[in-house]
Amino acid sequence: MFVLSYRSFFVILGLVAICLCASQLALGQSEAYLQGKRALFLIAEREYGSDQSLPAFANSALIPKGVACAFVFASSNDRDSIECHQFEGLDKLDNADILVISARRRYPRSEDLYRIRRWIESGKPTILIRTASHAFGERTKGTGYQAPPGHAAWNTFDRDVLGATYEGHYRDWVEEPRKRVRMWPEPEKLDNLILRGFDVGDFIPIGDKLYKYTDLDPEVEVLLSARYPNEEAIHPVAWINETGGKRVFYTSLGGLEEIKSPVTQRLLTNAFIWAAAAKSVAKVSVNPVKEATAERQSPEASHRSILSADGIAVDLVASEPLVAQPSFIDFDESGRMWVVQYRQYPFPAGLEIKDRDRFWRTKYSDTPEAPGRPGYIPGKDSITIHEDSDGDGVFEQSKSFLEGLNMVTSLAWDADGVWVLQPPYLLFYYDRNHDDVPDGPPDVRLSGFGLEDTHSTVNSLTWGPDGWLYGAQGSTVTASVSVAGRDEGPIKSIGQLMWRYHPVRNEYEVFAEGGGNIWSCEFDSKGRLLAGANEGRKLGYHYMQGSYSRKNFGKHGDLSNDYAFGYFTGIEEAGSQRVTTNLMVYEEGALPARYNGAILTANPLAGKVLASRKRSIGASFHSDAIDEAMVANDRWVRPVYLAPGPDGAVYVADWYDRQVNHMRNSEGLLSAVDGRIYRLRHSESNPGVKVDLGKATSRELVDTLSDTRRWYRETARRLLRERQDRSIVPKLKTLLRKERGQVALETLWALNSLGELGESLRLEALEHANPWVRLWSTRLIGDEGSGSPAEYTKLVALAKKDAHSEVRQQLASTAKRLPSVPSANILKELLKRDEDASDPYMPLMVWWALENLCSENPELAVELFEDSSLFGYAMVQDHMLGFVMKRFAMEGSRRSLGYCANLLELAPDQSSKSSLLAGFEEAFEGRAMQGLPDELVDAIAQAGGGSSAMGIRRHDSAAIETAIGKLGGEDIEESERRQIISALGELADGEYAEILIDQLSREDEATIMVALASLQKFDSIMVADAVLERYPNFSDKIQVAARAMLSSRSKWSLRWLKAIQSGNLSRDSMPSYVVEGMARHDDDEIDRLVAHLWENEEISIATHREVEMNRYRGILDAASFSGDRYAGRDIYLGRCAACHRLHSEGGEVGPDLTGYQRHDLDSLLLAISDPNAEVREGFENYSVETRDGQKIVGFLADQDERVVEIRPVGGQRLIIEKSEISEMESLGGSLMPAGLLNGLDDKAVVDFFAYLQSTQPLNIR
């Protein structure tokens, strides 16, 4: 018989796989807490039979475990009698360890209620059941619902004790289990003792009416939740409230039958163990990689545990209580260390949480005021200054610059004060006399930065070499930025980007979009902008001006440009599993030589500082690992920020906490009083240095621009900009003309900051021998938004002849910012640079500039192609023709479709026409081409009509007939066959179903996959029957795709189940994860058949996974032979390659496994046995329901304003028009099914892991 529903049994999701023996040991240990405890039950309600159910529960679950149970009942249940509110025996509370209340609107004698209140408020363990939320609350209607004389009510009991507001319950309850409200455990809470035995994805029927609760306090820890059918609101079913020192557990479960349920009995037993245990009982770690299991160490002990690379010494320079939660470090011209202490994190002071989404983005009751304004509520954040006054490396003096800040993230110095980034504001604090005391309240210069997720709000303020202030914006926030003193509307954005603000011009703009969850903003010595990323195999991102980088689009929003047609994927490092919160480029020359020019990254998850060297790739670079400069054995060490000091050392901000997960932090699971700062220096150097560049003359600062250390050059440049001393201008101009290396670039920047880089000097700089001077001159002209005719001429000449790829990259960025005519002239020359056609970055950079021209002046963009010679260049043929045609076709207006016709008419040869038609087809993939303008139809026909697929999409009957004839023959390429199949599928015309079904009998695997995807749109039993008939003969890969297809419609699912019932297919044809998908159809007959076919399954999912992991580990440990990697590869290709790539083989639905930590067997076993233990960023599961009832679950591969691309398990591409979608939502879990290795014998398991853990591709002949 079922203990839980089949949905519970077959769920594939989960967060923790703990070995069975350890679980049994932990259970025995925790039950020991119950031995000798005394529980007092206060029972006073008659609706739910707790006077029967709770004593029965105590007798079966508590007393055998050593709990002494006493019961106090109301003297009467008659509301007309005062005895309804009288309890005899409450004096037993004096000797109790745990109080249990199951009462409904009873009003004890005043002294008795005082005794209960004192118990709860003193922090003694209390368990509350169902109606206890309004145990002592009055109501106006009815007899016996007001406190009699001498008795007392507690009308705010729900708010005071539960931390929530009781709003009644849903009226109806259906006895039939399938239709009941179902509850689930909160995934991130599965480490809680009370949820032991539950699993993520458990979907458990509730045995009575669902209670409604609203306005939960942020500190409340919800364990179980439920949603009433067709309602959006989610209601908590069980939770813990420990605010104000209380120790309260509550559940709205409690009906007579519910208490008898094994699920409720387990929940209550665990709650008693929790109540009996000391508060210091540690939770089981959900993810041992991310959450430390050891206890906190003192700063000195933690420091001793840190290992360092050869030639590196690690010093502890600051720790709590002096610093806590350090998130930003920088050094001023006097060598003083300024530290931002992010103590208020994660919640802004003074705001009430109104709502929170699945990604933990929070909606607050209001926008906080700026400091110094009426209504400002100070927080706990601060900015502190630490000084090594004698240069011995010890920061013996410290003071506060600002206290009472509220979510401050960073700072930057200026001539008369300090810029402070405290979202939603960019503030300027005047300190004209430089006494480190602000002169008064700050000016607000920018407002509107989002606070939805304080783990990813705007941060890392820094001066760019161009005189702009730059900052990063993280992934899970929005912004609507207004500039003080300007009338323009706010600039809005969603998700991760780099932004900048010019204090003199009072201008704000987005510099580049995309990336990871950014917490850094770093300029190297050439002025490249870099930032870290919270992604595996990514060192970070290089942000080129106006560029677009990858985002997790479903979670973090789309790019702002619907016609971007691509994005950069970041700085890749093969084999890296890093998650780089922060990075810096080391250019100080004081560490061992291997670190010169290296990128250093902070990995807070692993407690490491890592080093990599850049490897040029076209106009940007990737990286290769050097070593791990610092490795902490104390798992609480969390490096989050790196900064160079004037001594050439690297300073490391250590957040120091058990974990750094923002969801866990938002639950209050953080150590807000801890924090350390370390220094990484050369092991042969002495710590410390005495410096005060502020005392240098302006001419001495100009000399400092020649220093080999970047910190000194940057500081000198900043001071020169602040002083605005024009006496040094002649010397700077001489250096610019004379020097050829870094000094020339430094002087260009300095002259620009002084406003002395006029047209004549820019013209000289555009011909400078140093390519970085040419690049930055180009950029500074673009930043002005326009230039002189002479400058435009020079820029066109550079586009035509400059040999440096990054100069050409900047020319593309600048062209995007200039007026249409000079932009078009520059682009025309860039389009002729054949060497850039194969560059990983240049085609998109050029396209983004050309796309801007298409938006601003489309006629001029088309005129470019009147020069027929352009069609002969590789950049145009390989990229631009397809891009520009797709862009106009996607816009879809009559005017833009006319431009498509113009381009076809301008194309001088068939190759060019084919490239244009390919772009046009791509724009219409998944959509019919009906209603095209006559001139475009004629142009397409004259261009050859395009492919067979295009003719089908245009509903050209002759083209359709010809294409169908081709499918019936063998004289076409399989690639064309697949295009025809896909196009016929988009028509979704029933008369073509049999033609597509015939293609399922092809031998080519890719063709069958496309046929399956195309048949998805045909709501016909004939399709299901055809797939089921062929299913046993399909390859493993195709079977995976067929399963996803068959389970997407209820009638197909039912057909499949009946085939299993009749014996035509085995039960093994339907894995457990598919059965879970069946449940989404909410179909009575499907439920009945599943329950019948799997009625003897009793083993719990959690136990199954534990057993599975132990089995594979045992096989591999005991193997006396080496695995056959070639045989293992065959298994991989059949079971994994549909979704994952390994050694360049496989699909792209899931993460590439080549760089995964495949040497870590435990991580592999956990990922295979429990795919949802950790879902890689960007690979979350999505559910799409179409208007005709189809339900598809898969990875969101791409989308634009008209279509989405979903890839289900199996990897087939499904293009769905948004107009056909009735609902689309992120499911959050992994697409990867459990049970991946089911059916493999011991040898096959060893072979599989031998290949999976192989470091090199096999030599396949």
KACOR-V565298 format. One record per backbone hydrogen bond with DSSP energy under -1.0 kcal/mol. CO is the residue of the C=O (numbers start at 1). NH is the residue of the N-H. Records with the same first field share a line. If there is no record, write none. Layout:
# KACOR-V565298
CO->NH + NH
This chain:
# KACOR-V565298
5->9
6->10
19->23
20->24
21->25
22->26
23->27
24->28
25->29
26->30
27->31
30->33
31->34
34->37
37->68
38->97 + 98
39->70
40->100
41->72
42->102
43->74
44->104
49->52 + 53
50->54
52->56
53->57
54->58
55->59
56->60
57->61
58->62 + 63
62->65 + 67
63->66
66->36
68->39
70->41
72->43
78->81
81->84
82->85
83->86
86->75
89->92
90->93
91->94
92->95
93->96
98->40
99->127
100->42
101->129
102->44
108->152
109->113
110->114
111->115
112->116
113->117
114->118
115->119
116->120
117->121
118->122
119->124
120->123
125->99
126->249
127->101
128->251
129->132
130->133
131->134
132->135
134->105
135->106
136->154
145->139
148->151
150->110
154->157
156->160
157->161
158->164
163->217
165->214
168->212
176->179
177->180
181->206
183->204
184->225
186->189
187->190
189->192
191->284
192->195
193->196
195->198
199->202
204->183
210->170
212->167
214->165
217->220
221->240
223->186
224->237 + 238
225->184
226->235
228->231
235->226
237->252
238->223 + 224
239->250
240->221
241->248
242->245
243->246
247->126
248->241
249->128
250->239
251->130
255->259
258->261
261->265
262->266
263->267
264->268
265->269
266->270
267->271
268->272
269->273
270->274
271->275
272->276
273->277
278->281
287->291
298->302
299->303
300->304
301->305
303->306
307->631
309->312
311->683
313->681
315->679
318->677
319->322
325->342
328->340
330->338
332->335
333->693
336->332
337->386
338->330
339->384
340->327
341->343 + 382
348->351
352->365
355->363
357->360
361->357
363->354 + 355
370->373
373->376
381->405
382->341
383->401 + 402
384->339
385->399
386->337
387->397
394->396
397->387
399->385
402->383
404->379
405->381
410->421
412->419
416->431
417->414
418->429
419->412
420->427
421->409
422->425
424->448 + 449
425->422
426->445 + 446
427->420
428->443
429->418
430->439
431->434
443->428
445->484
446->426
447->482
448->480
452->362
453->456
456->474
459->472
462->470
464->467
468->464
469->501
470->462
471->499
472->459
473->497
477->495
478->450
479->493
481->491
482->447
483->486
491->481
493->479
496->514
497->473
498->511 + 512
499->471
500->509
501->469
502->506 + 507
507->502
509->500
511->546
512->498
513->549
516->518
522->530
524->527
528->524
529->543
530->522
531->541
533->580
535->538
537->573
540->571
541->531
544->547
547->513
548->568
550->515
551->553
552->556
553->557
561->564
568->550
571->539
572->623
573->576
579->581
582->602
584->600
586->597
587->710
592->595
593->596
595->598
598->586
599->612
600->584
601->610
602->581
603->607 + 608
607->632
608->603
609->629 + 630
610->601
611->626
612->599
613->624
615->622
617->620
620->617
622->615
624->613
627->611
629->309
630->609
631->307
634->637
636->657
638->655
641->653
643->651
645->648
649->645
650->680
651->643
652->678
653->640
654->676
658->292
661->665
662->666
664->669
665->668
668->670
671->674
674->325
676->654
677->317 + 318
678->652
679->315
680->650
681->313
682->685
692->695
693->696
697->701
698->702
699->703
700->704
702->705
703->706
704->707
709->713
710->714
711->715
712->716
713->717
714->718
715->719
716->720
717->721
718->722
719->723
720->724
725->728
726->729
728->732
729->733
730->734
731->735
732->736
733->737
734->738
735->739
741->745
742->746
743->747
744->748
745->749
746->750
747->751
748->752
749->753
750->754
751->756
752->755
756->758
758->762
759->763
760->764
761->765
762->766
764->767
765->768
770->774
771->775
772->776
773->777
774->778
775->779
776->780
777->781
778->782
779->783
782->785
788->792
789->793
790->794
791->795
792->796
793->797
794->798
795->799
796->800
797->801
798->802
804->808
805->809
806->810
807->811
808->812
809->813
810->814
811->815
812->816
814->817
819->823
820->824
821->825
822->826
823->827
824->828
825->829
826->830
827->831
829->832
830->833
832->834
833->836
834->837
841->845
842->846
843->847
844->848
845->849
846->850
847->851
848->852
849->853
850->854
851->855
852->856
853->857
857->861
858->862
859->863
860->864
862->865
863->866
864->867
866->868
867->870
869->872
870->873
873->877
874->878
875->879 + 880
876->881
879->883
880->884
881->885
882->886
883->887
884->888
885->889
886->890
887->891
888->892
893->897
894->898
895->899
896->900
897->901
898->902
899->903
900->904
901->905
902->906
903->907
909->913
910->914
911->915
912->916
913->917
914->918
915->919
916->920
917->921
918->922
919->923
920->924
922->925
924->927
933->937
934->938
935->939
936->940
937->941
938->942
939->943
940->945
941->944
947->951
948->952
949->953
950->954
951->956
952->955
953->929
956->960
957->961
958->962
959->963
960->964
961->965
962->966
963->967
964->968
966->969
973->977
974->978
975->979
976->980
977->981
978->982
979->983
980->984
981->985
982->986
983->987
989->992
990->993
992->996
993->997
994->998
997->1000
998->1001
999->1002
1004->1008
1005->1009
1006->1010
1007->1011
1008->1012
1009->1013
1010->1014
1011->1015
1015->1018
1018->1020
1020->1024
1021->1025
1022->1026
1023->1027
1024->1028
1025->1029
1026->1030
1027->1031
1030->1033
1031->1034
1035->1039
1036->1040
1037->1041
1038->1042
1039->1043
1040->1044
1041->1045
1042->1046
1043->1047
1045->1048
1048->1191
1049->1053
1050->1054
1051->1055
1052->1056
1053->1057
1054->1058
1055->1059
1056->1060
1057->1061
1058->1062
1059->1064 + 1065
1066->1069
1067->1070
1071->1075
1072->1076
1073->1077
1074->1078
1075->1079
1077->1080
1078->1081
1079->1082
1083->1087
1084->1088
1085->1089
1086->1090
1087->1091
1088->1092
1089->1093
1090->1094
1092->1095
1094->1097
1100->1104
1101->1105
1102->1106
1103->1107
1104->1108
1105->1109
1106->1110
1107->1111
1108->1112
1109->1113
1110->1114
1111->1115
1112->1116
1113->1117
1114->1118
1124->1128
1125->1129
1126->1130
1127->1131
1128->1132
1129->1133
1130->1134
1131->1135
1132->1136 + 1137
1136->1139 + 1140
1137->1147
1139->1150
1141->1153
1142->1145
1145->1142
1153->1156
1156->1158
1157->1160
1159->1161
1160->1164
1161->1165
1162->1166
1163->1167
1164->1168
1165->1169
1166->1170
1170->1173
1176->1179
1181->1227 + 1228
1182->1194
1183->1225
1184->1192
1185->1222 + 1223
1186->1189
1190->1186
1192->1184
1194->1182
1195->1197 + 1207
1198->1205
1202->1218
1203->1200
1204->1216
1205->1197 + 1198
1206->1214
1207->1195
1208->1211
1214->1206
1216->1204
1217->1220
1218->1221
1220->1187
1223->1185
1225->1183
1229->1181
1235->1238
1237->1240
1241->1245
1242->1246
1243->1247
1244->1248
1245->1249
1246->1250
1247->1251
1248->1252
1249->1253
1251->1254
1258->1260
